[in-house]
């Protein structure tokens, strides 16, 4: 596949800092909706959950303690 054949997702989001576009993200509907709903964004590169496991969607975040808790089993 050549570079000319790449089909990008239909949604384009501009990232603006100090009034200037600094990057553009081509994405799908779901991620666009999440990003445009003004979520809290946390760098979890070096973070483990309360259960000392990888953090996954569905975990609860405690901003005061900066901790992540997995969902209850069977929830």
Secondary structure, DSSP 8 states (H G I E B T S, - for coil): --GGG----SEEEEEEETTEEEEEEEE-HHHHHHHHTT------TT---TTSS---TT-EEETTTTEEE---TT-
